[in-house]
């Protein structure tokens, strides 16, 4: 089949979360009356039961601790932005030396390393959380460990009532602000999180090309072995031409993925920014693989008929 089982599981899980948060029929008593968990159902329910329609619309847009319409709009905008940026690419023309005169485009996408930068950044943050929380539970009064991370049980006003959250130290500053009000209340936290995510994604993007066999040196060697050269250049200039695009695409693509993730977290998108980016890139990669398979099958059928 196309894609891996893990990728399909991630995409289906995030998609299920978004659909559930939009249309969940579960009712919750929030202290202001019974409300639906799903944002769309809550909107129509509030319009129907509230006497003040303006306040009902405002509550459906900005209600706290439950999914609201603003979260859904933010999720949709991030999805559209990621899909739009998937199409950004530079097409280099290459020639096949074995088939004289045959030319074809060689695309270098902006998301050259796909979703790997944000996966590696998430893994790094998870490891820091794990080590920081373990050390803090053992020595909660140590000043050095508090610099690494200080943890506390989240307040009942948040959605995760029994979840430990970082409240200080490095673990706090590399975590996204919980809400927009938190971001404005502590702008240094928001700025540090932004710079950390962008820098980590850029570094991981460049590093992944070296370890995955997609660096300039590896791609140039593969082209040389397949007798493929850049149009208008000698075969010895392939690495130089690729060096103008691949390192920039790897770093800039990582920065763009990190920026979309941060924006999604700031806007309160459902499924987290990382989950949305993973879902879009996985689905888009599956779409491209499906189109390549269809093109290859069509070419094979045409050759048989000829």
N, C-alpha and C positions, 0 to 999 in steps of 0.2 A: 504494500500500500504506500500511499504518499505520506511523507512526514513520519515522525516518531510518535510512539504512544504517549510519551511524556508531554510533548508539545500539544497534542490534541487534548490531553487531560487539562492542561493549563488553560487553553483557549475556551474549552467547554465550561470549566469551573468559573472563570471570570464572566463569561456570557450569561451563565445561569444566575450569578450574583446580581448582575445588572437587571436582568428581567425580573428577578424576584423582588428586588428593591423598588422596582417600578410598579409591579402589579400584585404585590403580596396581599392576600385577603386577611392576614392575621390582624387581630384587633389588640390594641394596647391601651391601658388606662394611664394617661400621662398626667393626671391631676386636673386637667382642664376638660375632662370628658374622655370617652372612648374614641380612639382614632385608628384608622387603618395604617399598617406599616408601609404599604406600597404608596409611592408618591402620587401616582395618577389617581388611584382610588381615594386617597386622602383628599385630594383636591376637590373631587366631585362631592365627597361626603361632607366636607367642611362648607362648601357652597350651599349644600342642601340644609344643613342643620344650624348654621350660624345665622343669626338675624342680621348682623352687620357684614354685608358681602365684601366690603373693602378689607376689613380685618381678616375675613376668611381667606381671601386671595393672598394677603400678605403672610398669613400663617402658613399657607400651603407652599409659598415660595421660600420662606426663611425659617421654618420651624427647626428647633434644635433637637439633637439626640435621635432623630428619625430621618429617613430619606425625604428630601424635599425636591420641588421642581427645579430649583437652582442647581442642585447636584446633578440632576439628569441632563440639564442643558449643558453644564460643564463637561459631562461625560461625552455627549454628542459632539461638542466642539473639538475636544481632544481627539476623538476618533477621526473626524473629518480632517483635522490638521495633519495627523499622522499619515492617513491615506494619501493626502495631497503631496506630502513631502516624500512619500515612497516613490513617486514618479520623477523626482529630481535626479538626473544622471547626466554624465558626459559620454557621448558616443564617439569612440575612436575607430577609425577605419583600418582594418588589417587585411593583408593579402596572403593567400595560400600559395606557397611556392610550388607545392606539388601539383596544384591545378592552376596553371598560368592564367592570370586575368581574373580569377575568382576573388571577389571582395565581400566582406561582411562586416557589420558593426560589432565593436567590442565595448559593451556598456560598462561604465564604472559608476555605480549608484552612490548617492549621498550617504545612504545607510549601508556602507560597504561591508561593515562587520555585522549587519543585521541587528539583533537585539542582545548580542553578547556583552557590550559594555554595561548595560543596565543590569544584566544578570550577574555579572561579576561584582558590580558595585553593591547590589543587594546582598550578595553572599558575604562581601567584606563587612557590611554594616551588621548583618546577622551574627557574624562571628564576634564582632566587637560587643554587641549586646550580650551575647552568651557569656563571654569572659567577664565583662563588667558586672553583670548581674550576679554571677557566681562569686566573684571577689567581694562584692558589696554585702552579700548575705553572710559571708564569713567574717569580714572585718568592717562593719558599717561605720565605725568611728575613725577609721584611718584617713588622714588628710590626703595621702597619695592616692588611695583608692577612690576617694570622692572626686579627685581631679579626673580620674578615668571614667567615672560615672556614678551618679547618685540616683537611687530608685525609690519609688513609693507606689502604693496601691492607688489606682485611679479613683477619683471621687464618684459617688453615686450619680452625679449629674451627667456623666459620660456614658457612651453606649456600652463600653466594656467595663462592667462593674468590678470584676475580680481580676483585672489585668494590671500587671505592674508596668509602670511607664517611667522613663527617665525624666528626672526633674533637675538635674545638674550634671556638670562635668562634660566630657567629650561625648558620651552617649546621648546626652540631651541635645547638643548642638548639631549632631549629624542626623537627628530625627526631624521629620517635617513638622511645622506648627500644626496644631490640631485644628484650628479654625482661623478665619481671616482676622478676627479680633485678637487672637493670640499673636498673629504675625505683626499687627500694628502695635501691640503692647510691647513686644520684644523684637524690634527690627534687626538687632545684631544677630539674633538666633536665625531669623529668616535669611539674612544675607550670608551668614556662615554656611547654612545648609545649601544655599544656592551655589556658592563658590566650591564647596566640597563636592557636590554632585557633579558639577560641570567638569571640574579638574579630574576627578576619579574616572568619569566616563571617557574623557579625552585620552587619558593615560592607558586605560584598559583597551580602548579602541586601537591605539597604536600597538600595544603589546600583543593583542590577539592576532594581528596580521603576521607577527613573527612566529607565533607558536602554532598557528593553524595552517601554515603553508600558503598563505595568500599575500605575502609581502612582495615588494617589487622584485627582489631577487628570485623568489620562487616562481612568480608568474612569468618573468622573463625566461627562466630556464625551461618552463613548460612550453612556452611559445617556440623557443629555439628547437626543442626536441620534436615538436609537431611541424616544424618548418613554416611558422607563421611570423610575418614581419609587419611592422607598421607601414602604412602607405606613405610614400614620400620620404622614407628614412631607410638607412642601411640597417641590416640585421644586427649590427653591433650597437645601434642606438636605441634598441627596444627598452632596455632598462632605464635609460635616461628619460625617454618619453613617459614611461609609466611612473617614474619618480616624481613627475610634475603633478600627478593626480592622486595616486593611491594613498600616500601618507596624509595628504590634506583631507581626502574623503574619509579616511579612518578616524582622524582626530575630530574633524568638523562634524562628521556624522554622530560620533559619540557625544559631542557637545549638544547637538540638536536633540538627540534622544534624552539626554539628561535634562535639558531645558523643558521639553514637553512633559517629562515626569514631574519636575518641580511645579510647573504651572498647573498640572492636574491636581497635585497635592494642595496647592494654595487655593484652588477654586473648589475643593471638596468633591472632586469627581468620584463617582461610585466605583469601587473595585481597586482603588489606589492608582496613582500614575504609573507605577511599575507594571501592575497587572494589565492596564489598558494598553500600554506600549507592547508588552509581550503578546497580547491577544491579536492586535492589529498586525504586527510583523509576522506572527505565525500564520495567520489566515492569508496574508498577502504572499508569503513564501509558498504556501500550498497552492494558491491560485497560479503563481508563475510556474511551479512544477507541473501542474495539470496542463497548462497551455503548452509547455515544452513537450510533454508526453503526446499530446494531440498532434502537434506539429511533426514530431518524429514518426508517429503512426501514419499520418497523411502522406509524408514523403516516401515511406516504405511502400504504401499502396500504389502511389503514382509510379514508382520505379518498376513494380511488378506488372502494372498494366502496360508500361512502355516496352 
